[in-house]
Amino acid sequence: MTLIISKMIVHKLNINNLRPVLNDTCIDLSNKDLQEALPFFQKHIINSRKQGAMKRCQFADIEDNSIRKSMTKIIEAQDTDELDGIFIEESRWLTQRLAERIRHSSSRSDGSLFVILYQDNEKKFVGLLKMDPNDGVQVNADLSITVRRDMLPSINEKLHKSALIELKEYRENEFHLFVLDKQKGINEARYFMEYFLNAKELSSDKNMTKFIQSEIVNSFDQLIEIASKPKLNSELRKRFLEQDKFDIDTDLEPILRPLLKEPFRNLDLAESISDFKDKILQVYPDAQFTFVPDEGVVKEVIFRTPNKNVEFRFSPTLTFEDDYFIEPRPNGDVIVTLKNGIGSELEQVHTRR
């Protein structure tokens, strides 16, 4: 990967105070000492790009999207004497916007924002790297110890927030940027991707496979019996593992049809399937309804008691009714039957208090 950095500037978010600490000059990349630091930033960009949590995204509300407008200003200034000034001005605005979004979220994650103009092979990008402060310990020549405050994360540490924005003509439902927005806590607001960048993840085989698994039962629960829900989950996952391609328009009805409630046995499912497709489009506007199921995200079938004290997990390779059966009783009991020797080697785990 050939990655060349041409401009870089850093600002402090300073979220515990009213305003960020803003720079008014770019980092002098001709400085010999700073040139030795460039591999540090190149490596962080490459590492961010390779993280499994990195998402391929597009700008939402593309005509009014403020980040898109900021990138367009940088694009239009390319190869002009105004580029330095516009790059600095936009980086300051980006920092102010990000600091404001953090202050209005549940996060209190401070740090610095590096704005980097770089070229990756033939494509130009603006990288936004949020780097959280760390304390480091240095052993001196006399074996004394010095604590270094507010150091940048080491080259081996993974960043939690970054955006790699391609400088291009931005069209609806096309790739615009990579976004890394990992949450440190389950209650942390997604301030970076949603409120700062106003970006949406693009559709992919992986996303379609995951989304349909998570939404299939709730989307058709009015049409099928409660007792048929495990069968629906099982059949869908089985098809995902067996078929090279899955077409929602043709492959979903054969799964649903045998499980319909008696009054709906002859129902035309076209409208219900169309509603399901609309639901997908709300999350992934660029969704393709014929896709290659991603076997890596075909999940176990999980059944839990309402209080979540008891949980059963069944491999997606197992077939409901053939390999296992779950039968709700009128009195609220649930009978779980394991067939074909499944469960014959179950172990009881004892815990001590």
C-alpha positions, -999 to +999 in steps of 0.1 A: +000+000+000+015+033-011+003+060+013+017+095+010+008+123+035+009+158+020-007+179+048-014+174+084-028+195+113-038+188+149-062+204+173-071+196+209-108+189+215-106+202+250-142+190+258-140+198+295-138+235+286-159+258+264-138+257+233-112+235+215-076+245+213-072+252+176-041+254+155-037+280+128-008+263+109-002+229+094+025+207+108+058+213+089+063+180+071+097+192+058+111+192+093+135+162+096+122+152+131+086+153+119+094+132+088+106+105+112+071+106+128+052+102+095+053+064+096+035+066+129+005+083+113+007+062+081+006+030+102-025+043+122-043+050+089-035+016+076-044-001+109-077+017+111-085+007+075-078-030+083-099-031+115-129-054+112-152-027+127-144-003+099-175+004+078-180+014+042-203+044+043-220+071+024-230+106+035-266+109+045-286+139+033-259+144+007-270+178-005-272+193+030-245+172+047-221+196+064-191+173+063-197+166+026-197+204+020-165+207+039-148+181+017-161+197-014-144+229-004-111+210-001-117+193-034-123+226-052-091+241-037-069+213-050-040+226-071-046+262-061-028+286-038-059+286-015-055+250-005-035+256+027-059+282+040-090+262+032-075+230+046-067+248+079-101+265+081-120+233+075-099+214+100-107+240+126-144+238+118-144+200+119-127+201+154-153+225+167-181+204+154-167+172+168-161+187+202-196+200+203-211+166+194-190+149+222-202+175+248-238+168+239-233+130+241-229+106+270-192+103+262-165+122+280-137+110+257-112+139+252-082+139+229-068+154+198-081+154+162-055+149+135-067+160+100-046+145+073-046+150+036-031+119+019-029+099-012-035+061-012-023+048-046-042+070-071-070+082-047-069+112-024-084+111+011-089+133+041-082+113+073-098+123+106-080+105+134-093+110+170-065+101+193-072+097+230-045+109+255-024+083+272+002+086+299+036+069+292+065+060+314+100+065+302+132+049+318+160+075+316+197+069+311+203+072+348+175+046+354+152+072+368+116+073+356+098+101+339+060+101+333+050+116+300+014+131+301-010+132+272+009+110+249-006+098+216-016+061+215+012+038+205+015+025+170+002-009+182-029+005+198-062+005+178-081+038+174-118+039+183-128+068+161-116+076+126-129+085+092-111+081+059-130+103+034-123+099-003-121+132-022-144+126-052-177+135-067-203+123-042-233+105-056-262+088-037-257+052-027-220+051-036-190+047-014-179+080+001-159+072+033-147+045+057-159+050+093-145+034+125-169+041+154-162+016+182-180+021+215-161+019+248-194+015+267-228+000+258-245+033+267-221+055+247-239+075+221-228+070+185-219+107+183-191+101+157-208+083+128-243+096+132-241+131+148-207+142+136-203+127+102-240+121+094-230+089+076-248+057+068-233+023+063-236+009+028-252-025+021-231-056+018-236-093+017-226-095+053-250-067+064-279-082+045-272-117+060-271-102+095-301-079+091-325-105+077-317-129+105-324-103+131-356-090+116-373-119+099-395-131+128-406-097+139-414-087+104-438-116+097-450-124+133-486-115+124-487-142+097-471-172+114-479-192+145-458-185+177-448-222+176-435-218+141-410-190+149-382-214+157-388-232+124-386-199+105-353-190+121-339-225+114-350-227+078-337-192+070-302-200+084-302-234+067-309-217+033-281-191+040-256-220+045-268-240+015-274-215-012-248-196-032-272-168-037-303-156-019-331-137-037-356-121-013-382-120-041-381-157-048-365-175-019-384-160+011-419-171+002-410-209+001-397-205+037-427-186+049-456-204+031-456-237+051-455-217+084-485-194+078-515-194+101-545-212+087-564-179+077-534-168+057-525-201+039-536-188+005-524-152+011-505-134-017-472-126+001-460-101-024-472-071-003-457-084+029-424-091+013-425-057-003-430-041+032-400-061+044-379-048+016-389-012+025-378-020+060-344-030+047-341+001+025-347+023+056-314+010+070-295+003+038-308+026+010-285+010-015-296-026-007-295-053-034-322-079-028-301-107-044-270-113-025-244-140-015-251-151+021-221-145+043-216-178+061-194-162+087-223-142+102-250-169+101-256-171+138-268-197+162-305-200+168-309-188+204-339-193+227-341-176+261-366-175+289-382-141+294-361-134+324-330-146+305-320-171+332-321-200+308-307-200+273-304-226+246-281-222+216-285-244+185-260-245+156-275-231+123-265-264+107-291-282+129-327-284+116-357-276+137-380-306+141-354-330+126-326-324+151-344-305+179-379-295+188-393-267+211-429-270+222-446-243+243-474-257+265-506-239+274-496-237+311-464-218+302-440-247+303-417-253+274-405-288+264-371-289+246-365-322+227-330-331+214-330-357+186-304-378+168-282-381+198-277-344+201-271-335+238-259-371+247-226-356+259-240-327+279-220-319+309-233-304+341-212-275+353-211-270+390-201-236+404-191-228+440-201-196+458 
